[in-house]
Amino acid sequence: MAAFRDRATAVRDEWHVWTLDLNIKISLYANMSKPTETFRALADPTRLRILTLLRSMELSVGELAQVLGQSQPRVSRHIRILIDAGLATRRREGSWVFLSPAEPKRIEPLFATLDSWADLDGADPWTVADMARLAAVRADRAAAAERYFERHATHWDELRSLHVGESEVEAAIVRALGERPLGRLLDIGTGTGRMIELLSGQAERTTGIDRSPEMLRVARAKIDGSGIPAELRQGDMYALPLDTNSADTIVIHQVLHYAQQPPAAIAEAARVLAPAGRLLIVDFAPHDREELRDRNAHARLGFADDAVINWMAAAGLRGRVAEHLEGDELTVTLWIGEQSKEKRLKVVA
């Protein structure tokens, strides 16, 4: 009988040890599931290439296929694995799907590791080749927008008025900026110079920036004819040819939807904005007018309020919605971003 009790005690002890070991293993596997899933997703070199490309800029599935030299179905399969692993996010816009890296807290450590390995082993040849092909995608996007601007330079104001009553928009712009002096006014993407015409009376100095020489020629003729003292310069919204803190008021009127990287454009405007300065963005709310992408080279089909305000916050600005102007088919939104009196520059990768 004693032997039986001893055996029963031994079996019970073995059971406790086994269940404890099982619980520990389950706990370990549960905690390791995310890293395991992450490294499994990164095991394919194509997926590493995709993440490296998305680090540079938001890309559509078709553009990724173009750079990688692979079919869209194959690229879509890789993208789905990256999204399931929490390494990438997708954004649908009309019939297009755009991809971006995951939130910085999750993805930045990975990029830092890849950078460290590149420092030790040298640049990956695939990465070098992909970056060269990505430059062609950037050029294609820019060329499409440039062709549109040049084709419609003389009719730009007329085309703007087709979307929503321009007089109503201009009145809202004046309301949003109020009676406070504008100081040094900067119009990014000045087009024909209409914002300079509208606001120069409240500014002590006015500068218009545009990438298109044709648009600048139209603006120069228009402004010179009205006798408005303004400086017009060719430049890129991502790298403004202006010093830090050199503008008190910045206007980006119906331009941001052409931007490949809106957060970078807002960050660059914030760099130029002086302490206590204001950034006014005027653009469309989200819509599904797909023809504006194909026919008018719009990179974005409008913007959600949260997206713009979050981009402003990331650039160090206090953002808010100034007004919504609903039209027959398109809504125009005005967002204001205010720089703090004690400005701290933020670095945007």
Rosetta blueprint (number, residue, H / E / L):
1 M L
2 A H
3 A H
4 F H
5 R H
6 D H
7 R H
8 A H
9 T H
10 A H
11 V H
12 R H
13 D H
14 E H
15 W H
16 H H
17 V H
18 W H
19 T H
20 L H
21 D H
22 L H
23 N H
24 I H
25 K H
26 I H
27 S H
28 L H
29 Y H
30 A H
31 N H
32 M H
33 S H
34 K H
35 P H
36 T H
37 E H
38 T H
39 F H
40 R H
41 A H
42 L L
43 A L
44 D L
45 P H
46 T H
47 R H
48 L H
49 R H
50 I H
51 L H
52 T H
53 L H
54 L H
55 R H
56 S H
57 M L
58 E L
59 L E
60 S E
61 V H
62 G H
63 E H
64 L H
65 A H
66 Q H
67 V H
68 L H
69 G L
70 Q L
71 S L
72 Q H
73 P H
74 R H
75 V H
76 S H
77 R H
78 H H
79 I H
80 R H
81 I H
82 L H
83 I H
84 D H
85 A L
86 G L
87 L L
88 A E
89 T E
90 R E
91 R E
92 R E
93 E E
94 G L
95 S L
96 W E
97 V E
98 F E
99 L E
100 S E
101 P E
102 A L
103 E L
104 P H
105 K H
106 R H
107 I H
108 E H
109 P H
110 L H
111 F H
112 A H
113 T H
114 L H
115 D H
116 S H
117 W H
118 A H
119 D H
120 L H
121 D H
122 G L
123 A L
124 D L
125 P H
126 W H
127 T H
128 V H
129 A H
130 D H
131 M H
132 A H
133 R H
134 L H
135 A H
136 A H
137 V H
138 R H
139 A H
140 D H
141 R H
142 A H
143 A H
144 A H
145 A H
146 E H
147 R H
148 Y H
149 F H
150 E H
151 R H
152 H L
153 A H
154 T H
155 H H
156 W H
157 D H
158 E H
159 L H
160 R H
161 S H
162 L H
163 H H
164 V L
165 G L
166 E H
167 S H
168 E H
169 V H
170 E H
171 A H
172 A H
173 I H
174 V H
175 R H
176 A H
177 L H
178 G L
179 E L
180 R L
181 P L
182 L L
183 G E
184 R E
185 L E
186 L E
187 D E
188 I E
189 G L
190 T L
191 G L
192 T L
193 G L
194 R H
195 M H
196 I H
197 E H
198 L H
199 L H
200 S H
201 G H
202 Q H
203 A E
204 E E
205 R E
206 T E
207 T E
208 G E
209 I E
210 D E
211 R L
212 S L
213 P H
214 E H
215 M H
216 L H
217 R H
218 V H
219 A H
220 R H
221 A H
222 K H
223 I H
224 D H
225 G H
226 S H
227 G L
228 I L
229 P L
230 A L
231 E E
232 L E
233 R E
234 Q E
235 G L
236 D E
237 M L
238 Y L
239 A E
240 L L
241 P L
242 L L
243 D L
244 T L
245 N L
246 S L
247 A E
248 D E
249 T E
250 I E
251 V E
252 I E
253 H E
254 Q L
255 V L
256 L H
257 H H
258 Y H
259 A L
260 Q L
261 Q L
262 P H
263 P H
264 A H
265 A H
266 I H
267 A H
268 E H
269 A H
270 A H
271 R H
272 V H
273 L E
274 A E
275 P E
276 A E
277 G E
278 R E
279 L E
280 L E
281 I E
282 V E
283 D E
284 F E
285 A L
286 P L
287 H L
288 D L
289 R L
290 E L
291 E H
292 L H
293 R H
294 D H
295 R H
296 N H
297 A L
298 H L
299 A L
300 R L
301 L L
302 G L
303 F L
304 A L
305 D H
306 D H
307 A H
308 V H
309 I H
310 N H
311 W H
312 M H
313 A H
314 A H
315 A L
316 G L
317 L E
318 R E
319 G E
320 R E
321 V E
322 A E
323 E E
324 H E
325 L E
326 E E
327 G L
328 D L
329 E L
330 L L
331 T E
332 V E
333 T E
334 L E
335 W E
336 I E
337 G E
338 E E
339 Q E
340 S L
341 K L
342 E L
343 K L
344 R L
345 L L
346 K L
347 V L
348 V L
349 A L
